[in-house]
Amino acid sequence: MELDYGQQAKDGTPNSEMQQASTAIGKLKSVIAALNYLSSQGWECVGFNSIISKVASGSGYTDAQTGYLMRRPK
């Protein structure tokens, strides 16, 4: 699992709070645990999207990645 908060963007700025959350999420073993952790920190899920891609041509095997859009109300 990975927490993307724009840290890799060209004009991205360091954010120690988000870096700590990213480290904590990296140690968790499931998506549900990560979502629960973020929820305990005041974040809420406002959307999600799954991207399905074919991994090997003709094998019938597919891979899916799901991204969650989170926000923290002000």
Rosetta constraint file for C-alpha pairs under 8 A:
AtomPair CA 1 CA 25 HARMONIC 7.00 0.50
AtomPair CA 1 CA 26 HARMONIC 6.00 0.50
AtomPair CA 1 CA 31 HARMONIC 7.30 0.50
AtomPair CA 2 CA 22 HARMONIC 6.90 0.50
AtomPair CA 2 CA 25 HARMONIC 7.18 0.50
AtomPair CA 2 CA 26 HARMONIC 6.48 0.50
AtomPair CA 3 CA 21 HARMONIC 7.83 0.50
AtomPair CA 3 CA 22 HARMONIC 5.28 0.50
AtomPair CA 3 CA 25 HARMONIC 7.25 0.50
AtomPair CA 5 CA 18 HARMONIC 7.33 0.50
AtomPair CA 6 CA 12 HARMONIC 5.98 0.50
AtomPair CA 7 CA 12 HARMONIC 5.04 0.50
AtomPair CA 7 CA 13 HARMONIC 6.54 0.50
AtomPair CA 7 CA 14 HARMONIC 6.83 0.50
AtomPair CA 8 CA 12 HARMONIC 6.23 0.50
AtomPair CA 14 CA 19 HARMONIC 7.94 0.50
AtomPair CA 15 CA 19 HARMONIC 6.15 0.50
AtomPair CA 16 CA 20 HARMONIC 6.16 0.50
AtomPair CA 17 CA 21 HARMONIC 6.38 0.50
AtomPair CA 18 CA 22 HARMONIC 6.03 0.50
AtomPair CA 19 CA 23 HARMONIC 6.23 0.50
AtomPair CA 20 CA 24 HARMONIC 6.21 0.50
AtomPair CA 21 CA 25 HARMONIC 6.08 0.50
AtomPair CA 21 CA 38 HARMONIC 7.87 0.50
AtomPair CA 22 CA 26 HARMONIC 6.11 0.50
AtomPair CA 23 CA 27 HARMONIC 6.71 0.50
AtomPair CA 24 CA 28 HARMONIC 6.88 0.50
AtomPair CA 25 CA 34 HARMONIC 5.56 0.50
AtomPair CA 25 CA 37 HARMONIC 7.70 0.50
AtomPair CA 28 CA 33 HARMONIC 6.40 0.50
AtomPair CA 28 CA 34 HARMONIC 6.38 0.50
AtomPair CA 29 CA 33 HARMONIC 7.00 0.50
AtomPair CA 30 CA 34 HARMONIC 6.45 0.50
AtomPair CA 31 CA 35 HARMONIC 6.15 0.50
AtomPair CA 32 CA 36 HARMONIC 6.01 0.50
AtomPair CA 33 CA 37 HARMONIC 6.06 0.50
AtomPair CA 34 CA 38 HARMONIC 6.22 0.50
AtomPair CA 35 CA 39 HARMONIC 6.06 0.50
AtomPair CA 36 CA 40 HARMONIC 6.17 0.50
AtomPair CA 37 CA 41 HARMONIC 6.50 0.50
AtomPair CA 38 CA 42 HARMONIC 6.59 0.50
AtomPair CA 38 CA 43 HARMONIC 5.33 0.50
AtomPair CA 38 CA 44 HARMONIC 7.49 0.50
AtomPair CA 39 CA 43 HARMONIC 4.72 0.50
AtomPair CA 39 CA 44 HARMONIC 5.81 0.50
AtomPair CA 42 CA 72 HARMONIC 5.83 0.50
AtomPair CA 42 CA 73 HARMONIC 7.68 0.50
AtomPair CA 43 CA 70 HARMONIC 6.17 0.50
AtomPair CA 43 CA 71 HARMONIC 5.38 0.50
AtomPair CA 43 CA 72 HARMONIC 4.39 0.50
AtomPair CA 43 CA 73 HARMONIC 7.38 0.50
AtomPair CA 44 CA 70 HARMONIC 5.45 0.50
AtomPair CA 44 CA 71 HARMONIC 5.49 0.50
AtomPair CA 44 CA 72 HARMONIC 6.13 0.50
AtomPair CA 44 CA 73 HARMONIC 7.99 0.50
AtomPair CA 45 CA 68 HARMONIC 6.70 0.50
AtomPair CA 45 CA 69 HARMONIC 5.90 0.50
AtomPair CA 45 CA 70 HARMONIC 4.52 0.50
AtomPair CA 45 CA 71 HARMONIC 6.60 0.50
AtomPair CA 46 CA 68 HARMONIC 7.75 0.50
AtomPair CA 46 CA 69 HARMONIC 5.72 0.50
AtomPair CA 46 CA 70 HARMONIC 5.71 0.50
AtomPair CA 46 CA 71 HARMONIC 6.91 0.50
AtomPair CA 47 CA 68 HARMONIC 5.89 0.50
AtomPair CA 47 CA 69 HARMONIC 5.05 0.50
AtomPair CA 47 CA 70 HARMONIC 7.23 0.50
AtomPair CA 48 CA 66 HARMONIC 6.85 0.50
AtomPair CA 48 CA 67 HARMONIC 5.49 0.50
AtomPair CA 48 CA 68 HARMONIC 4.28 0.50
AtomPair CA 48 CA 69 HARMONIC 5.75 0.50
AtomPair CA 49 CA 66 HARMONIC 5.53 0.50
AtomPair CA 49 CA 67 HARMONIC 5.38 0.50
AtomPair CA 49 CA 68 HARMONIC 6.66 0.50
AtomPair CA 50 CA 64 HARMONIC 6.37 0.50
AtomPair CA 50 CA 65 HARMONIC 5.48 0.50
AtomPair CA 50 CA 66 HARMONIC 4.17 0.50
AtomPair CA 50 CA 67 HARMONIC 6.39 0.50
AtomPair CA 51 CA 64 HARMONIC 5.45 0.50
AtomPair CA 51 CA 65 HARMONIC 5.30 0.50
AtomPair CA 51 CA 66 HARMONIC 6.37 0.50
AtomPair CA 52 CA 62 HARMONIC 6.67 0.50
AtomPair CA 52 CA 63 HARMONIC 5.65 0.50
AtomPair CA 52 CA 64 HARMONIC 4.29 0.50
AtomPair CA 52 CA 65 HARMONIC 6.60 0.50
AtomPair CA 53 CA 62 HARMONIC 5.58 0.50
AtomPair CA 53 CA 63 HARMONIC 5.34 0.50
AtomPair CA 53 CA 64 HARMONIC 6.30 0.50
AtomPair CA 54 CA 60 HARMONIC 7.36 0.50
AtomPair CA 54 CA 61 HARMONIC 6.22 0.50
AtomPair CA 54 CA 62 HARMONIC 4.42 0.50
AtomPair CA 54 CA 63 HARMONIC 6.24 0.50
AtomPair CA 55 CA 59 HARMONIC 7.99 0.50
AtomPair CA 55 CA 61 HARMONIC 5.99 0.50
AtomPair CA 55 CA 62 HARMONIC 5.38 0.50
AtomPair CA 55 CA 63 HARMONIC 6.23 0.50
AtomPair CA 56 CA 60 HARMONIC 7.29 0.50
AtomPair CA 56 CA 61 HARMONIC 6.38 0.50
AtomPair CA 56 CA 62 HARMONIC 7.73 0.50
